[in-house]
Amino acid sequence: MVEDKHSFFYDWGSVTTYKPDISSQELESRVKWFINMRWFAILACAAGALIAAAGIFPANLDYLDFAVVIVFLSITNLVYSIISRNLLGDRSNRRELQSLLLWQMLGDFAALSFLTYALGGIETPMATLFMAHIILATLFFTRRRSLIIAAAAWICASFPLMFEWAGIIPMRSIFDGQFKSMVISRFEVAFGFVLASGAVYFVCWYLVSEISSSLKLREQQLEESNQMLIKIDKEKTQSTLLATHELKAPFAAIKSHIYTLRDGYCGELPEKAQTVVSRIGDRCDQILSRITDIIHLSNLRTLVVTDMRLVPVDLIAAFSEEAREGALIGKARNVEVINLAETHPSVYIMGSYSHLKTLFSNLIQNAIFYCHENTGRVVLSIESLSKKVSVAVQDNGIGIPSENLDKIFDDYFRSKNAVGHYKGGTGLGLSIVKEIVFIHGGTIQVESTVGIGSTFTVRFDITEAKQEKTDHGEHTDS
Ligand code: ADP
């Protein structure tokens, strides 16, 4: 049965498994969000200016007051977004981002203070808008810093009323002015308003900062537990690695003894014994290739990932070596291997020559083994476009069922049709491929149709630098 073509794409762009720094990420997204929200506030002010100009609201509103705030917020927000663009993306800029947030809040306080005054101060609920900044400050900053912000909000919200009471600025009222005149003519009422707003601000700060401190603490504890689990997992993998390594030598010895028996060095074996010995040999080969894969995968996940140094390597050279090897394996199985990349000029990427060879070898050998003998055809091609190079391994083999496409990169996974077609697999080849592509900062894509074939495409960034090749095929700095 022929299914529709399905594809699966593995991209590590957003994966942060190895060194997560959630707090910095969050801080960055909040900076962006804060700047975006200010554009909405500017729009709201523009709506206010329109209402004031149209005179639809029965109050003494002046559109020029809104215009002043719009101009002030637009200029400052433009400056913030330019500065933040230079700071975002680099985690070492954490402190600068926090200072930028602090300045944004103080700028907003100036605008809010002016708007509170222009809209009659206590005649409108404008001063409650300071509360939003107090809540945000408890998320962005330490408790002490957010308390300073709460105090600054209180002072800025109280300025208009206090200055009007002291006669420093003229009293403004958007209604008939009677209520406002009564408030500022009496000390205890004016100060009562100021103290009450202060009490509301500080209670709000206390409650929210309590909650956000405990959330931050939880986040930190989770992060520590996560790091601990990663460490334990690494130790576990290392001990598995050691145990597996120790199994390799005895199995290699058993294999050589079996070959001694099979090849008649201990005398001619009866036919039945020959069959049994050759079966034992096959099983030994399977176990050895599984052990080799486990060791390789563990190395990639533990030892190498942290220590590996990537250098410029010629991807074409690594690919061609494996294509030649593949052609020999293909010949033995009567599968045609066509290398369209034979004459492709060198392409350099930052990587490890030996790991790239393993990657290509796994993909090419899979393509060969999952093809039908005699009619199988594997096409290898490379395409380089400005800064990217893509390598494609295409076959006309058994294909991968669509429901298995997202599982084939999992450890030990083998699809049912693959198990039926080829017994020798370990289910670790593509796990190794996935790790190698990840280490190289690349992506891998699979397209497949059951009964028609599969195409695996890996993509990497090209590097400018070229290096000399050493005797071991490994490329080193020149
Ligand atoms: P295996 O040792 O089983 O080949 P891999 O990790 O290399 O292990 O592959 C995992 C599974 O992905 C295979 O068992 C098979 O189901 C599927 N697969 C990989 N490559 C191909 C291919 N070229 N054609 C069909 N199926 C494939």
Residues whose N, C-alpha, C, O or C-beta is under 5 A from the ligand:
A	BS01	ADP	N366 A367 Y370 G397 G399 I400 I408 F413 R414 S415 A418 G425 T426 G427 L428 G429 L430 S431 S454
